Amino acid sequence: MSKLDFDALIQRPKPLSTVQNIGELTIYEDMEKPIFDCKTVELGWHDNVRKISCIPNGYYEVVKRTTAKRGDHWILKNVPNRTYILFHDKVNFVGSKNPKTGHSDIMGCIIPTFELIDLNKDGILDIAPRSSTKALKKMNEALKYIGKDKFILKII
């Protein structure tokens, strides 16, 4: 197998949904050996509009970031016309509306998860409680294992 030109890959559905997009994230060691995988959940495609759309397919540099609010997580750099696109956890309602707030719990970010369920019975899959926290922890462990505090992500 020849080496890849990225460290991680998200494969999303084609064509992209306007409701939500469930992808498959794989992280590779040395750009060739898969060492981690999980699902990802993003908003639907709405022409890359801030706070309501997933980001375009492409290559992105992803850098480790730590904040008081989110702890250890990851930020995507150089996303066209967007800022603060994160890999983070602690959300549930993605494609559907959170009954408490009336809108999705994310605004363009990428949420890793192991389990999806329909929490509010609206026919749209949501992130199972604590699943995103478990997935982000395992993702962080995998990237630490291969010594990465930044990586190249390809989204297709």
C-alpha positions as CSV (number, residue, x, y, z in Angstrom):
1,M,0.0,0.0,0.0
2,S,1.4,3.4,-0.9
3,K,1.4,6.2,1.6
4,L,-1.6,8.6,1.8
5,D,-1.4,12.4,1.5
6,F,-3.4,12.8,4.8
7,D,-3.4,11.6,8.4
8,A,-7.1,11.3,8.8
9,L,-10.1,10.8,6.4
10,I,-13.8,11.6,6.8
11,Q,-15.9,9.9,4.2
12,R,-19.4,11.6,4.0
13,P,-22.5,10.5,2.0
14,K,-22.9,11.5,-1.6
15,P,-24.7,13.7,-2.3
16,L,-24.5,15.6,1.0
17,S,-27.8,15.8,2.9
18,T,-29.4,19.1,3.8
19,V,-30.5,17.7,7.2
20,Q,-27.3,16.1,8.6
21,N,-24.3,14.3,7.4
22,I,-23.0,11.1,9.1
23,G,-19.5,10.3,8.1
24,E,-16.8,7.7,8.9
25,L,-13.6,9.1,10.4
26,T,-10.4,7.0,10.1
27,I,-7.0,8.1,11.6
28,Y,-3.9,6.6,10.1
29,E,-0.4,6.0,11.6
30,D,2.4,7.0,9.3
31,M,-0.2,7.9,6.6
32,E,-0.9,4.2,5.9
33,K,-2.0,2.1,8.9
34,P,-5.6,2.7,10.2
35,I,-5.5,3.0,14.0
36,F,-8.8,4.6,15.0
37,D,-12.3,5.0,13.5
38,C,-15.6,6.3,14.6
39,K,-18.6,8.0,13.1
40,T,-18.8,11.8,12.6
41,V,-21.9,13.9,12.7
42,E,-22.2,17.3,11.0
43,L,-24.9,19.7,10.0
44,G,-26.5,19.4,6.5
45,W,-25.0,21.1,3.5
46,H,-26.2,24.7,3.0
47,D,-23.5,26.2,0.7
48,N,-21.0,26.6,3.6
49,V,-23.2,29.2,5.4
50,R,-21.9,29.9,8.9
51,K,-23.8,28.2,11.8
52,I,-26.1,26.2,9.5
53,S,-23.9,24.2,7.2
54,C,-21.2,21.6,7.3
55,I,-17.9,22.6,5.7
56,P,-16.9,21.8,2.1
57,N,-14.9,18.7,1.1
58,G,-11.2,19.3,1.1
59,Y,-7.9,19.1,2.9
60,Y,-7.6,20.8,6.3
61,E,-4.8,21.2,8.9
62,V,-6.2,20.3,12.3
63,V,-4.5,21.5,15.4
64,K,-4.9,20.4,19.1
65,R,-6.5,23.1,21.3
66,T,-7.4,23.2,24.9
67,T,-9.9,25.6,26.5
68,A,-11.6,25.8,29.9
69,K,-15.0,25.3,28.2
70,R,-14.1,22.3,26.0
71,G,-10.9,20.8,27.4
72,D,-8.8,19.0,24.8
73,H,-10.3,19.2,21.4
74,W,-9.2,20.1,17.8
75,I,-9.6,23.1,15.5
76,L,-9.6,23.1,11.7
77,K,-7.5,25.7,10.0
78,N,-8.0,27.5,6.7
79,V,-11.7,26.5,6.3
80,P,-13.0,28.8,3.5
81,N,-15.1,31.6,4.9
82,R,-15.4,30.0,8.3
83,T,-13.7,30.2,11.7
84,Y,-13.7,28.0,14.8
85,I,-14.7,24.8,13.2
86,L,-13.9,22.2,15.9
87,F,-13.8,18.5,16.6
88,H,-15.5,18.5,20.0
89,D,-17.9,16.6,22.2
90,K,-20.8,17.1,24.6
91,V,-23.6,17.6,22.2
92,N,-26.6,15.5,21.4
93,F,-29.0,17.2,18.9
94,V,-27.3,17.7,15.6
95,G,-29.6,17.5,12.6
96,S,-32.7,18.0,14.8
97,K,-33.6,20.8,17.2
98,N,-32.7,20.6,20.9
99,P,-36.1,20.9,22.6
100,K,-34.5,23.2,25.2
101,T,-33.0,25.7,22.8
102,G,-34.9,25.3,19.6
103,H,-31.8,24.7,17.4
104,S,-29.1,22.2,16.7
105,D,-26.4,21.8,19.4
106,I,-23.6,22.4,16.9
107,M,-23.0,25.3,14.4
108,G,-20.8,23.8,11.8
109,C,-18.4,21.7,13.9
110,I,-17.6,18.0,13.5
111,I,-18.7,15.7,16.3
112,P,-17.0,12.3,16.7
113,T,-19.3,9.5,18.1
114,F,-19.6,5.8,18.5
115,E,-23.4,5.7,18.7
116,L,-26.4,7.4,17.1
117,I,-30.0,7.3,18.3
118,D,-33.2,9.3,17.7
119,L,-33.4,11.0,21.1
120,N,-36.5,13.1,20.4
121,K,-38.3,10.7,18.0
122,D,-38.3,13.1,15.0
123,G,-36.7,10.6,12.6
124,I,-33.3,12.3,12.7
125,L,-30.4,10.5,14.3
126,D,-28.8,12.3,17.3
127,I,-25.7,11.5,19.3
128,A,-26.2,9.1,22.2
129,P,-25.5,10.6,25.6
130,R,-21.8,10.5,26.5
131,S,-20.9,8.8,23.1
132,S,-19.2,11.9,21.7
133,T,-17.1,12.3,24.9
134,K,-16.0,8.6,24.7
135,A,-15.2,9.0,20.9
136,L,-13.2,12.3,21.4
137,K,-11.2,10.7,24.3
138,K,-10.3,7.7,22.1
139,M,-9.5,10.0,19.2
140,N,-7.2,12.1,21.5
141,E,-5.5,8.9,22.7
142,A,-4.9,7.6,19.2
143,L,-3.4,10.9,18.1
144,K,-1.2,11.0,21.3
145,Y,-0.1,7.4,20.6
146,I,1.3,8.5,17.2
147,G,2.7,11.7,18.5
148,K,0.4,14.1,16.7
149,D,-0.6,17.5,18.0
150,K,-1.7,18.5,14.5
151,F,-2.6,16.5,11.4
152,I,-3.9,16.7,7.9
153,L,-7.6,15.8,7.4
154,K,-9.1,15.0,4.1
155,I,-12.9,15.2,3.8
156,I,-14.6,13.6,0.9
